[in-house]
């Protein structure tokens, strides 16, 4: 579980005769610190991240973890919790699977995508099949604050909801452009392309409504000086519902984000040149 750094101050600690080193005996009563309060919280147990390969007539499971995060037990717990949740959902589906159904499956790969003294980020991508015509894609992102020993969420990063409006505008512009280029490359006739682009723009706007909820998946992109050069926002195809398959990503540069993030996180981002 999360790595907890415990520091004990030796000043005033008792010697072998149980006499305080500064010669002042602790006072009883209200000034005495209860033992329960004095004890530092125990570090939670670490999660063992072991790759999983499981094959059975009813299902197949393949899960792989990065080997580079052994020093971050709290992050390891989060990754394993996510993987276990996907396995539980698969197990429920297998329990109700018809005898003549094809094997169900879960494929999940975790990979480290960013590291700095302050942050480490891991991407989870994969798919699961539990019946029907196609597999369901899986995607998750985990950005770990090393000093605070916890996940950094979009709401933590940009707590002012009004600032998400500016981010959303930038993201939508890029998504609309990418969509138009994609359908043009696919050879869609011009008349159909115009109508499809208008409809996609509406769906993109719904899927990127201003607010942390719609931008929950993000990963840092390395920039100059060991700081973040951009954030890559990740949108599952179902969130945008434009008819294009796969996960969609948009990068917003640090100079656009730095004024919008919470003050305590601004130094994580590269400052504008000059």
ChimeraX commands (.cxc) that place a marker at each C-alpha (Angstrom):
marker #1 position 0.00,0.00,0.00 radius 0.5
marker #1 position 1.08,3.60,0.15 radius 0.5
marker #1 position 4.62,4.16,1.15 radius 0.5
marker #1 position 4.69,6.18,4.34 radius 0.5
marker #1 position 7.87,7.92,5.41 radius 0.5
marker #1 position 8.12,7.92,9.18 radius 0.5
marker #1 position 10.45,10.39,10.89 radius 0.5
marker #1 position 11.10,10.22,14.61 radius 0.5
marker #1 position 12.61,13.16,16.39 radius 0.5
marker #1 position 15.11,12.02,19.03 radius 0.5
marker #1 position 15.17,15.29,20.97 radius 0.5
marker #1 position 13.63,14.67,24.34 radius 0.5
marker #1 position 13.67,10.86,23.93 radius 0.5
marker #1 position 14.34,8.97,27.19 radius 0.5
marker #1 position 17.69,7.38,27.91 radius 0.5
marker #1 position 18.21,3.84,29.15 radius 0.5
marker #1 position 16.89,4.85,32.61 radius 0.5
marker #1 position 13.73,6.22,31.05 radius 0.5
marker #1 position 14.76,9.78,31.93 radius 0.5
marker #1 position 14.13,12.40,29.25 radius 0.5
marker #1 position 17.36,13.65,27.68 radius 0.5
marker #1 position 16.42,17.28,28.22 radius 0.5
marker #1 position 15.96,16.55,31.93 radius 0.5
marker #1 position 12.31,17.56,32.01 radius 0.5
marker #1 position 9.83,14.91,32.97 radius 0.5
marker #1 position 6.63,14.75,30.92 radius 0.5
marker #1 position 3.62,16.32,32.63 radius 0.5
marker #1 position 0.58,14.26,33.33 radius 0.5
marker #1 position -2.92,15.39,32.53 radius 0.5
marker #1 position -4.12,17.33,29.52 radius 0.5
marker #1 position -0.59,18.01,28.21 radius 0.5
marker #1 position 0.34,14.35,28.05 radius 0.5
marker #1 position -0.10,12.91,24.54 radius 0.5
marker #1 position -2.15,9.71,24.50 radius 0.5
marker #1 position -0.31,6.73,23.10 radius 0.5
marker #1 position -2.94,6.26,20.41 radius 0.5
marker #1 position -2.35,9.79,19.12 radius 0.5
marker #1 position 1.42,9.53,19.34 radius 0.5
marker #1 position 1.60,6.38,17.25 radius 0.5
marker #1 position 2.12,7.00,13.56 radius 0.5
marker #1 position -0.36,5.30,11.22 radius 0.5
marker #1 position 0.85,1.96,9.96 radius 0.5
marker #1 position 1.62,1.67,6.28 radius 0.5
marker #1 position -1.06,-0.30,4.43 radius 0.5
marker #1 position 0.01,-3.67,3.05 radius 0.5
marker #1 position 1.61,-3.57,-0.37 radius 0.5
marker #1 position -0.12,-5.16,-3.33 radius 0.5
marker #1 position 1.78,-7.82,-5.22 radius 0.5
marker #1 position 1.65,-6.94,-8.91 radius 0.5
marker #1 position 2.03,-10.27,-10.65 radius 0.5
marker #1 position 1.17,-10.77,-14.30 radius 0.5
marker #1 position -1.86,-12.96,-14.85 radius 0.5
marker #1 position -2.29,-15.58,-17.55 radius 0.5
marker #1 position -5.41,-17.67,-17.07 radius 0.5
marker #1 position -6.92,-19.98,-19.66 radius 0.5
marker #1 position -10.08,-22.05,-19.24 radius 0.5
marker #1 position -12.79,-23.40,-21.55 radius 0.5
marker #1 position -15.08,-20.59,-20.39 radius 0.5
marker #1 position -12.69,-17.63,-20.32 radius 0.5
marker #1 position -9.22,-16.24,-20.93 radius 0.5
marker #1 position -7.48,-13.58,-18.83 radius 0.5
marker #1 position -4.23,-11.77,-19.57 radius 0.5
marker #1 position -3.01,-8.92,-17.34 radius 0.5
marker #1 position 0.47,-7.38,-17.36 radius 0.5
marker #1 position 1.95,-4.80,-15.00 radius 0.5
marker #1 position 5.00,-2.53,-15.31 radius 0.5
marker #1 position 8.05,-3.51,-13.31 radius 0.5
marker #1 position 9.09,0.08,-12.64 radius 0.5
marker #1 position 6.74,1.08,-9.82 radius 0.5
marker #1 position 7.92,-1.23,-7.06 radius 0.5
marker #1 position 8.79,1.82,-4.95 radius 0.5
marker #1 position 5.20,3.10,-5.00 radius 0.5
marker #1 position 3.10,0.57,-3.06 radius 0.5
marker #1 position 0.13,2.93,-2.87 radius 0.5
marker #1 position 0.00,3.19,-6.63 radius 0.5
marker #1 position 0.37,-0.59,-6.88 radius 0.5
marker #1 position -2.75,-0.98,-4.76 radius 0.5
marker #1 position -4.72,1.30,-7.10 radius 0.5
marker #1 position -3.63,-0.65,-10.18 radius 0.5
marker #1 position -4.47,-3.99,-8.64 radius 0.5
marker #1 position -7.82,-2.70,-7.41 radius 0.5
marker #1 position -8.73,-1.68,-10.95 radius 0.5
marker #1 position -7.61,-5.02,-12.40 radius 0.5
marker #1 position -9.45,-6.98,-9.71 radius 0.5
marker #1 position -12.63,-5.05,-10.45 radius 0.5
marker #1 position -12.42,-6.01,-14.12 radius 0.5
marker #1 position -11.80,-9.65,-13.18 radius 0.5
marker #1 position -14.82,-9.62,-10.87 radius 0.5
marker #1 position -17.02,-8.30,-13.66 radius 0.5
marker #1 position -15.73,-10.99,-15.99 radius 0.5
marker #1 position -16.37,-13.68,-13.38 radius 0.5
marker #1 position -19.98,-12.54,-12.98 radius 0.5
marker #1 position -20.47,-12.65,-16.74 radius 0.5
marker #1 position -18.89,-16.12,-16.97 radius 0.5
marker #1 position -21.24,-17.36,-14.25 radius 0.5
marker #1 position -24.20,-16.46,-16.46 radius 0.5
marker #1 position -22.64,-17.50,-19.73 radius 0.5
marker #1 position -24.52,-19.89,-21.98 radius 0.5
marker #1 position -23.02,-23.32,-22.55 radius 0.5
marker #1 position -22.63,-22.73,-26.31 radius 0.5
marker #1 position -21.22,-19.20,-26.00 radius 0.5
marker #1 position -17.62,-18.55,-27.06 radius 0.5
marker #1 position -15.06,-18.06,-24.30 radius 0.5
marker #1 position -15.21,-14.69,-22.61 radius 0.5
marker #1 position -11.98,-12.77,-22.18 radius 0.5
marker #1 position -10.18,-9.94,-20.42 radius 0.5
marker #1 position -6.97,-8.37,-21.71 radius 0.5
marker #1 position -5.41,-5.56,-19.72 radius 0.5
marker #1 position -1.98,-3.97,-19.98 radius 0.5
marker #1 position -0.57,-1.41,-17.55 radius 0.5
marker #1 position 2.34,0.74,-18.74 radius 0.5
marker #1 position 4.26,3.59,-17.17 radius 0.5
marker #1 position 3.83,6.70,-19.31 radius 0.5
marker #1 position 5.47,9.41,-17.22 radius 0.5
marker #1 position 7.88,9.79,-14.33 radius 0.5
marker #1 position 9.40,12.73,-12.46 radius 0.5
marker #1 position 10.52,13.25,-8.86 radius 0.5
marker #1 position 7.00,14.48,-8.09 radius 0.5
marker #1 position 4.81,12.26,-10.25 radius 0.5
marker #1 position 4.50,8.85,-11.80 radius 0.5
marker #1 position 1.73,8.04,-14.27 radius 0.5
marker #1 position 0.46,4.68,-15.48 radius 0.5
marker #1 position -1.91,3.93,-18.36 radius 0.5
marker #1 position -4.22,0.93,-18.41 radius 0.5
marker #1 position -5.57,-0.18,-21.78 radius 0.5
marker #1 position -7.29,-3.33,-22.90 radius 0.5
marker #1 position -10.61,-4.91,-23.69 radius 0.5
marker #1 position -13.09,-7.41,-22.35 radius 0.5
marker #1 position -15.56,-9.66,-24.12 radius 0.5
marker #1 position -18.63,-10.85,-22.24 radius 0.5
marker #1 position -20.94,-11.69,-25.11 radius 0.5
marker #1 position -22.48,-9.80,-27.97 radius 0.5
marker #1 position -20.96,-8.74,-31.24 radius 0.5
marker #1 position -17.75,-7.13,-30.04 radius 0.5
marker #1 position -15.37,-6.60,-27.15 radius 0.5
marker #1 position -15.70,-3.61,-24.87 radius 0.5
marker #1 position -12.60,-1.39,-24.71 radius 0.5
marker #1 position -11.03,-0.62,-21.34 radius 0.5
marker #1 position -9.03,2.49,-20.49 radius 0.5
marker #1 position -7.91,4.12,-17.25 radius 0.5
marker #1 position -5.19,6.53,-16.16 radius 0.5
marker #1 position -3.44,6.80,-12.79 radius 0.5
marker #1 position -1.38,9.88,-11.90 radius 0.5
marker #1 position 0.35,9.43,-8.55 radius 0.5
marker #1 position 1.59,12.28,-6.36 radius 0.5
marker #1 position 4.71,10.86,-4.76 radius 0.5
marker #1 position 5.04,13.36,-1.90 radius 0.5
marker #1 position 1.34,13.22,-1.02 radius 0.5
marker #1 position 1.14,9.48,-1.63 radius 0.5
marker #1 position -2.17,9.62,-3.47 radius 0.5
marker #1 position -3.78,9.89,-6.87 radius 0.5
marker #1 position -4.01,13.30,-8.51 radius 0.5
marker #1 position -7.53,13.75,-9.86 radius 0.5
marker #1 position -8.80,16.19,-12.45 radius 0.5
marker #1 position -10.86,17.93,-9.74 radius 0.5
marker #1 position -7.73,18.35,-7.60 radius 0.5
marker #1 position -5.75,19.70,-10.51 radius 0.5
marker #1 position -8.35,22.21,-11.70 radius 0.5
marker #1 position -10.74,22.88,-8.80 radius 0.5
marker #1 position -12.31,25.97,-10.38 radius 0.5
marker #1 position -15.12,24.70,-12.60 radius 0.5
marker #1 position -15.02,27.86,-14.72 radius 0.5
marker #1 position -11.47,27.01,-15.82 radius 0.5
marker #1 position -12.71,23.77,-17.36 radius 0.5
marker #1 position -14.68,25.85,-19.86 radius 0.5
marker #1 position -11.45,27.16,-21.36 radius 0.5
marker #1 position -9.89,23.70,-21.41 radius 0.5
marker #1 position -13.03,22.21,-22.98 radius 0.5
marker #1 position -12.99,24.75,-25.79 radius 0.5
marker #1 position -9.43,23.85,-26.73 radius 0.5
marker #1 position -10.16,20.11,-26.54 radius 0.5
marker #1 position -13.32,20.35,-28.66 radius 0.5
marker #1 position -11.56,22.31,-31.36 radius 0.5
marker #1 position -8.91,19.62,-31.68 radius 0.5
marker #1 position -11.44,16.78,-31.63 radius 0.5
marker #1 position -13.60,18.38,-34.32 radius 0.5
marker #1 position -10.56,18.90,-36.55 radius 0.5
marker #1 position -9.40,15.33,-36.02 radius 0.5
marker #1 position -12.86,13.99,-36.83 radius 0.5
marker #1 position -13.14,16.00,-40.05 radius 0.5
marker #1 position -9.70,14.82,-41.19 radius 0.5
marker #1 position -10.53,11.22,-40.39 radius 0.5
marker #1 position -13.78,11.02,-42.35 radius 0.5
marker #1 position -12.23,12.87,-45.26 radius 0.5
marker #1 position -9.38,10.35,-45.31 radius 0.5
marker #1 position -11.94,7.55,-45.22 radius 0.5
marker #1 position -13.40,8.87,-48.48 radius 0.5
marker #1 position -16.82,9.93,-47.22 radius 0.5
marker #1 position -18.66,11.92,-49.92 radius 0.5
marker #1 position -18.65,15.69,-49.37 radius 0.5
marker #1 position -22.43,15.99,-48.91 radius 0.5
marker #1 position -22.49,13.29,-46.25 radius 0.5
marker #1 position -19.32,14.64,-44.68 radius 0.5
marker #1 position -20.88,18.03,-43.91 radius 0.5
marker #1 position -23.88,16.50,-42.14 radius 0.5
marker #1 position -21.71,14.00,-40.26 radius 0.5
marker #1 position -19.36,16.75,-39.09 radius 0.5
marker #1 position -22.23,18.82,-37.68 radius 0.5
marker #1 position -23.65,15.84,-35.82 radius 0.5
marker #1 position -20.23,14.84,-34.50 radius 0.5
marker #1 position -19.65,18.38,-33.22 radius 0.5
marker #1 position -22.82,18.13,-31.12 radius 0.5
marker #1 position -21.77,14.79,-29.66 radius 0.5
marker #1 position -18.25,15.99,-28.97 radius 0.5
marker #1 position -19.67,18.97,-27.11 radius 0.5
marker #1 position -21.83,16.71,-24.95 radius 0.5
marker #1 position -18.92,14.37,-24.25 radius 0.5
marker #1 position -16.62,17.23,-23.25 radius 0.5
marker #1 position -19.02,19.33,-21.21 radius 0.5
marker #1 position -17.00,21.62,-18.96 radius 0.5
marker #1 position -16.19,19.99,-15.64 radius 0.5
marker #1 position -13.69,17.60,-14.12 radius 0.5
marker #1 position -15.96,14.58,-14.65 radius 0.5
marker #1 position -15.58,14.67,-18.43 radius 0.5
marker #1 position -11.80,15.07,-18.21 radius 0.5
marker #1 position -11.11,12.46,-15.56 radius 0.5
marker #1 position -8.59,10.53,-17.66 radius 0.5
marker #1 position -5.36,12.36,-18.35 radius 0.5
marker #1 position -1.64,11.71,-18.40 radius 0.5
marker #1 position 1.32,14.10,-18.27 radius 0.5
marker #1 position 3.57,14.56,-21.28 radius 0.5
marker #1 position 7.24,15.21,-20.54 radius 0.5
marker #1 position 8.43,18.76,-21.11 radius 0.5
marker #1 position 11.60,20.79,-20.57 radius 0.5
marker #1 position 13.38,20.86,-17.24 radius 0.5
marker #1 position 11.77,17.69,-15.98 radius 0.5
marker #1 position 8.37,19.36,-15.84 radius 0.5
marker #1 position 5.08,18.64,-17.58 radius 0.5
marker #1 position 5.00,19.96,-21.14 radius 0.5
marker #1 position 1.35,19.10,-21.78 radius 0.5
marker #1 position -1.53,17.03,-20.51 radius 0.5
marker #1 position -2.92,14.34,-22.75 radius 0.5
marker #1 position -6.65,13.93,-22.12 radius 0.5
marker #1 position -8.07,10.52,-22.96 radius 0.5
marker #1 position -11.63,9.93,-24.17 radius 0.5
marker #1 position -13.10,6.47,-24.76 radius 0.5
marker #1 position -15.03,6.20,-28.01 radius 0.5
marker #1 position -18.29,5.75,-26.09 radius 0.5
marker #1 position -17.84,9.10,-24.33 radius 0.5
marker #1 position -17.72,11.04,-27.59 radius 0.5
marker #1 position -20.08,8.74,-29.52 radius 0.5
marker #1 position -18.99,10.02,-32.92 radius 0.5
marker #1 position -19.04,6.62,-34.57 radius 0.5
marker #1 position -15.25,6.42,-34.71 radius 0.5
marker #1 position -13.72,3.47,-32.92 radius 0.5
marker #1 position -10.84,3.52,-30.48 radius 0.5
marker #1 position -9.70,5.82,-27.73 radius 0.5
marker #1 position -9.31,9.50,-28.63 radius 0.5
marker #1 position -6.60,11.71,-27.14 radius 0.5
marker #1 position -6.01,15.45,-27.12 radius 0.5
marker #1 position -2.94,17.28,-25.82 radius 0.5
marker #1 position -3.27,20.67,-24.14 radius 0.5
marker #1 position 0.09,22.46,-23.70 radius 0.5
marker #1 position 1.47,23.51,-20.35 radius 0.5
marker #1 position 1.41,27.23,-21.13 radius 0.5
marker #1 position -2.38,27.03,-21.61 radius 0.5
marker #1 position -2.91,24.92,-18.49 radius 0.5
marker #1 position -0.52,26.50,-16.00 radius 0.5
marker #1 position -2.72,29.54,-15.18 radius 0.5
marker #1 position -5.77,27.30,-14.76 radius 0.5
marker #1 position -4.50,24.62,-12.38 radius 0.5
marker #1 position -4.51,24.90,-8.60 radius 0.5
marker #1 position -1.61,27.08,-7.33 radius 0.5
marker #1 position 0.07,24.20,-5.47 radius 0.5
marker #1 position 0.45,22.25,-8.72 radius 0.5
marker #1 position 1.61,25.01,-11.08 radius 0.5
marker #1 position 5.28,24.30,-10.55 radius 0.5
marker #1 position 4.72,20.80,-11.95 radius 0.5
marker #1 position 4.20,22.45,-15.36 radius 0.5
marker #1 position 6.85,23.96,-17.58 radius 0.5
marker #1 position 6.83,27.74,-17.45 radius 0.5
marker #1 position 6.37,29.69,-20.69 radius 0.5
marker #1 position 9.61,30.36,-22.52 radius 0.5
marker #1 position 11.04,33.81,-21.89 radius 0.5
marker link #1:1,2 radius 0.2
marker link #1:2,3 radius 0.2
marker link #1:3,4 radius 0.2
marker link #1:4,5 radius 0.2
marker link #1:5,6 radius 0.2
marker link #1:6,7 radius 0.2
marker link #1:7,8 radius 0.2
marker link #1:8,9 radius 0.2
marker link #1:9,10 radius 0.2
marker link #1:10,11 radius 0.2
marker link #1:11,12 radius 0.2
marker link #1:12,13 radius 0.2
marker link #1:13,14 radius 0.2
marker link #1:14,15 radius 0.2
marker link #1:15,16 radius 0.2
marker link #1:16,17 radius 0.2
marker link #1:17,18 radius 0.2
marker link #1:18,19 radius 0.2
marker link #1:19,20 radius 0.2
marker link #1:20,21 radius 0.2
marker link #1:21,22 radius 0.2
marker link #1:22,23 radius 0.2
marker link #1:23,24 radius 0.2
marker link #1:24,25 radius 0.2
marker link #1:25,26 radius 0.2
marker link #1:26,27 radius 0.2
marker link #1:27,28 radius 0.2
marker link #1:28,29 radius 0.2
marker link #1:29,30 radius 0.2
marker link #1:30,31 radius 0.2
marker link #1:31,32 radius 0.2
marker link #1:32,33 radius 0.2
marker link #1:33,34 radius 0.2
marker link #1:34,35 radius 0.2
marker link #1:35,36 radius 0.2
marker link #1:36,37 radius 0.2
marker link #1:37,38 radius 0.2
marker link #1:38,39 radius 0.2
marker link #1:39,40 radius 0.2
marker link #1:40,41 radius 0.2
marker link #1:41,42 radius 0.2
marker link #1:42,43 radius 0.2
marker link #1:43,44 radius 0.2
marker link #1:44,45 radius 0.2
marker link #1:45,46 radius 0.2
marker link #1:46,47 radius 0.2
marker link #1:47,48 radius 0.2
marker link #1:48,49 radius 0.2
marker link #1:49,50 radius 0.2
marker link #1:50,51 radius 0.2
marker link #1:51,52 radius 0.2
marker link #1:52,53 radius 0.2
marker link #1:53,54 radius 0.2
marker link #1:54,55 radius 0.2
marker link #1:55,56 radius 0.2
marker link #1:56,57 radius 0.2
marker link #1:57,58 radius 0.2
marker link #1:58,59 radius 0.2
marker link #1:59,60 radius 0.2
marker link #1:60,61 radius 0.2
marker link #1:61,62 radius 0.2
marker link #1:62,63 radius 0.2
marker link #1:63,64 radius 0.2
marker link #1:64,65 radius 0.2
marker link #1:65,66 radius 0.2
marker link #1:66,67 radius 0.2
marker link #1:67,68 radius 0.2
marker link #1:68,69 radius 0.2
marker link #1:69,70 radius 0.2
marker link #1:70,71 radius 0.2
marker link #1:71,72 radius 0.2
marker link #1:72,73 radius 0.2
marker link #1:73,74 radius 0.2
marker link #1:74,75 radius 0.2
marker link #1:75,76 radius 0.2
marker link #1:76,77 radius 0.2
marker link #1:77,78 radius 0.2
marker link #1:78,79 radius 0.2
marker link #1:79,80 radius 0.2
marker link #1:80,81 radius 0.2
marker link #1:81,82 radius 0.2
marker link #1:82,83 radius 0.2
marker link #1:83,84 radius 0.2
marker link #1:84,85 radius 0.2
marker link #1:85,86 radius 0.2
marker link #1:86,87 radius 0.2
marker link #1:87,88 radius 0.2
marker link #1:88,89 radius 0.2
marker link #1:89,90 radius 0.2
marker link #1:90,91 radius 0.2
marker link #1:91,92 radius 0.2
marker link #1:92,93 radius 0.2
marker link #1:93,94 radius 0.2
marker link #1:94,95 radius 0.2
marker link #1:95,96 radius 0.2
marker link #1:96,97 radius 0.2
marker link #1:97,98 radius 0.2
marker link #1:98,99 radius 0.2
marker link #1:99,100 radius 0.2
marker link #1:100,101 radius 0.2
marker link #1:101,102 radius 0.2
marker link #1:102,103 radius 0.2
marker link #1:103,104 radius 0.2
marker link #1:104,105 radius 0.2
marker link #1:105,106 radius 0.2
marker link #1:106,107 radius 0.2
marker link #1:107,108 radius 0.2
marker link #1:108,109 radius 0.2
marker link #1:109,110 radius 0.2
marker link #1:110,111 radius 0.2
marker link #1:111,112 radius 0.2
marker link #1:112,113 radius 0.2
marker link #1:113,114 radius 0.2
marker link #1:114,115 radius 0.2
marker link #1:115,116 radius 0.2
marker link #1:116,117 radius 0.2
marker link #1:117,118 radius 0.2
marker link #1:118,119 radius 0.2
marker link #1:119,120 radius 0.2
marker link #1:120,121 radius 0.2
marker link #1:121,122 radius 0.2
marker link #1:122,123 radius 0.2
marker link #1:123,124 radius 0.2
marker link #1:124,125 radius 0.2
marker link #1:125,126 radius 0.2
marker link #1:126,127 radius 0.2
marker link #1:127,128 radius 0.2
marker link #1:128,129 radius 0.2
marker link #1:129,130 radius 0.2
marker link #1:130,131 radius 0.2
marker link #1:131,132 radius 0.2
marker link #1:132,133 radius 0.2
marker link #1:133,134 radius 0.2
marker link #1:134,135 radius 0.2
marker link #1:135,136 radius 0.2
marker link #1:136,137 radius 0.2
marker link #1:137,138 radius 0.2
marker link #1:138,139 radius 0.2
marker link #1:139,140 radius 0.2
marker link #1:140,141 radius 0.2
marker link #1:141,142 radius 0.2
marker link #1:142,143 radius 0.2
marker link #1:143,144 radius 0.2
marker link #1:144,145 radius 0.2
marker link #1:145,146 radius 0.2
marker link #1:146,147 radius 0.2
marker link #1:147,148 radius 0.2
marker link #1:148,149 radius 0.2
marker link #1:149,150 radius 0.2
marker link #1:150,151 radius 0.2
marker link #1:151,152 radius 0.2
marker link #1:152,153 radius 0.2
marker link #1:153,154 radius 0.2
marker link #1:154,155 radius 0.2
marker link #1:155,156 radius 0.2
marker link #1:156,157 radius 0.2
marker link #1:157,158 radius 0.2
marker link #1:158,159 radius 0.2
marker link #1:159,160 radius 0.2
marker link #1:160,161 radius 0.2
marker link #1:161,162 radius 0.2
marker link #1:162,163 radius 0.2
marker link #1:163,164 radius 0.2
marker link #1:164,165 radius 0.2
marker link #1:165,166 radius 0.2
marker link #1:166,167 radius 0.2
marker link #1:167,168 radius 0.2
marker link #1:168,169 radius 0.2
marker link #1:169,170 radius 0.2
marker link #1:170,171 radius 0.2
marker link #1:171,172 radius 0.2
marker link #1:172,173 radius 0.2
marker link #1:173,174 radius 0.2
marker link #1:174,175 radius 0.2
marker link #1:175,176 radius 0.2
marker link #1:176,177 radius 0.2
marker link #1:177,178 radius 0.2
marker link #1:178,179 radius 0.2
marker link #1:179,180 radius 0.2
marker link #1:180,181 radius 0.2
marker link #1:181,182 radius 0.2
marker link #1:182,183 radius 0.2
marker link #1:183,184 radius 0.2
marker link #1:184,185 radius 0.2
marker link #1:185,186 radius 0.2
marker link #1:186,187 radius 0.2
marker link #1:187,188 radius 0.2
marker link #1:188,189 radius 0.2
marker link #1:189,190 radius 0.2
marker link #1:190,191 radius 0.2
marker link #1:191,192 radius 0.2
marker link #1:192,193 radius 0.2
marker link #1:193,194 radius 0.2
marker link #1:194,195 radius 0.2
marker link #1:195,196 radius 0.2
marker link #1:196,197 radius 0.2
marker link #1:197,198 radius 0.2
marker link #1:198,199 radius 0.2
marker link #1:199,200 radius 0.2
marker link #1:200,201 radius 0.2
marker link #1:201,202 radius 0.2
marker link #1:202,203 radius 0.2
marker link #1:203,204 radius 0.2
marker link #1:204,205 radius 0.2
marker link #1:205,206 radius 0.2
marker link #1:206,207 radius 0.2
marker link #1:207,208 radius 0.2
marker link #1:208,209 radius 0.2
marker link #1:209,210 radius 0.2
marker link #1:210,211 radius 0.2
marker link #1:211,212 radius 0.2
marker link #1:212,213 radius 0.2
marker link #1:213,214 radius 0.2
marker link #1:214,215 radius 0.2
marker link #1:215,216 radius 0.2
marker link #1:216,217 radius 0.2
marker link #1:217,218 radius 0.2
marker link #1:218,219 radius 0.2
marker link #1:219,220 radius 0.2
marker link #1:220,221 radius 0.2
marker link #1:221,222 radius 0.2
marker link #1:222,223 radius 0.2
marker link #1:223,224 radius 0.2
marker link #1:224,225 radius 0.2
marker link #1:225,226 radius 0.2
marker link #1:226,227 radius 0.2
marker link #1:227,228 radius 0.2
marker link #1:228,229 radius 0.2
marker link #1:229,230 radius 0.2
marker link #1:230,231 radius 0.2
marker link #1:231,232 radius 0.2
marker link #1:232,233 radius 0.2
marker link #1:233,234 radius 0.2
marker link #1:234,235 radius 0.2
marker link #1:235,236 radius 0.2
marker link #1:236,237 radius 0.2
marker link #1:237,238 radius 0.2
marker link #1:238,239 radius 0.2
marker link #1:239,240 radius 0.2
marker link #1:240,241 radius 0.2
marker link #1:241,242 radius 0.2
marker link #1:242,243 radius 0.2
marker link #1:243,244 radius 0.2
marker link #1:244,245 radius 0.2
marker link #1:245,246 radius 0.2
marker link #1:246,247 radius 0.2
marker link #1:247,248 radius 0.2
marker link #1:248,249 radius 0.2
marker link #1:249,250 radius 0.2
marker link #1:250,251 radius 0.2
marker link #1:251,252 radius 0.2
marker link #1:252,253 radius 0.2
marker link #1:253,254 radius 0.2
marker link #1:254,255 radius 0.2
marker link #1:255,256 radius 0.2
marker link #1:256,257 radius 0.2
marker link #1:257,258 radius 0.2
marker link #1:258,259 radius 0.2
marker link #1:259,260 radius 0.2
marker link #1:260,261 radius 0.2
marker link #1:261,262 radius 0.2
marker link #1:262,263 radius 0.2
marker link #1:263,264 radius 0.2
marker link #1:264,265 radius 0.2
marker link #1:265,266 radius 0.2
marker link #1:266,267 radius 0.2
marker link #1:267,268 radius 0.2
marker link #1:268,269 radius 0.2
marker link #1:269,270 radius 0.2
marker link #1:270,271 radius 0.2
marker link #1:271,272 radius 0.2
marker link #1:272,273 radius 0.2
marker link #1:273,274 radius 0.2
view
